[in-house]
Amino acid sequence: MEKIAFLGLGHMGEPMARQLSAAKHPLTVWNRTPAKAEALAAEAAGVTVAVSPADAVREADVVITMLAGPAAVREIADAVVPALRPGAYWVEMSTVGPEVVQELAGRVPGGVTLVDAPVMGSTDKAAEGRLGILAGGDAAGVEHVLAHFGPVTRTGALGSGAALKLVVNTAVIGGVALVAEAMKLADALGLDEDTAKGALAAGPLGGAVARAFATDVHFGSDLAVKDVSLATGAAQLPAMEAVLRHFEAAAADPDVVHEDIARAVTHIRARRDS
């Protein structure tokens, strides 16, 4: 089986790496906080901890990166590009937008295949192997590996997976903000919270309602700011500019920034200047 290097063991990366370990792939992991990698290796058979990103990828057939954003991906690229071996696949699964993917494509050495494959879903689906994988580029050689995480949708040329992920996240985050404002209106009109929430959940925004009040999603306001900033940087999106201001304000609150998105909804409902 392919030797796999997995870089980034955050809320999403750690359960995804466990899926590969369960499938008996030889797995080398690296994380900026070594304790997370060491804890995984202690619990999962066949997992080796690398001391650096370059050491992780040097012998790998497949390199998977699942990182916080563009800055982290660029930093890791500086370390791993010189160590990638010919014939390897680099699967970039972070949410970074198509521009960063194309930037990486210009840096990978000859003989290395870059695939962009961001995911749809949160930590619960990652733990169950039920994420949706949006794979752009020549993903045929790694589709069987990606399938351990969930169903794979081939989206087209390199960068198309990253582009579609931005579209999906923009709709979801915008929907969450809309639900928050609808609930703010319900508060102002003196409606019972559960009654208003139930009516919204029964309508076309039902999915956004479920996400807006989820307490186990591990999608903080800082990530929402990152994703919406990428989207508004790619196109003129006046409504999403307003959404961005909501989440920027929530991210500035130290009690909200790294919490579930439900905390951001509470923040939006309570804002007096929105």
C-alpha angles and dihedrals in degrees: 000000000000119000106238130200115200118194120191122039102192127133091302103028098055097058090042091054088051089058090057092047091051088053088057096243113155098251133195116187136193130185132176087236102054094201091070092054092045092050091053092048090050092055104035124061119235096021119132125193117225121211093218139013091252092053090049095056103034096095098023125124090195126028118195123191121193106173140156100258150310096310093053092046092051091049092051090046090058088057103040106036094077090048100049111113125222112269094030125128121223111203111193107200101168122109101253107131129246095281092066091046091055089047090054090047089061091054105045114102123245114281094031118109117213119206126181112213115161118177138237116217139044139259096295092058091042090057091049098044091244103120120130111240119209104199122192126184129015097342098152093102094054104030091102089055094047090050089072086072096048142284115342122222115195105219103183134253125018109291095027093101091054090046094051091047089057090051092050095045092047090056093046097046092043089050092051091051090048091052090049091053092046089053089048088056090048089052091050091050093050097245122159108261097225092047092052093044092050093050091051092046091054092054136068092288092060095118092049090049091055091050094043093058099035114123099189102053099099093211108134130197090255090063091047089053090050094050097043090046089055090050096047089047090058099048142004104270110166095179092050090049087062090047089051091056090053093054094041088058091048091048090054089060108087090210092058110034101086098027132098117289090253087074090057090052089054089050093051092049091052098046115113096192099052 
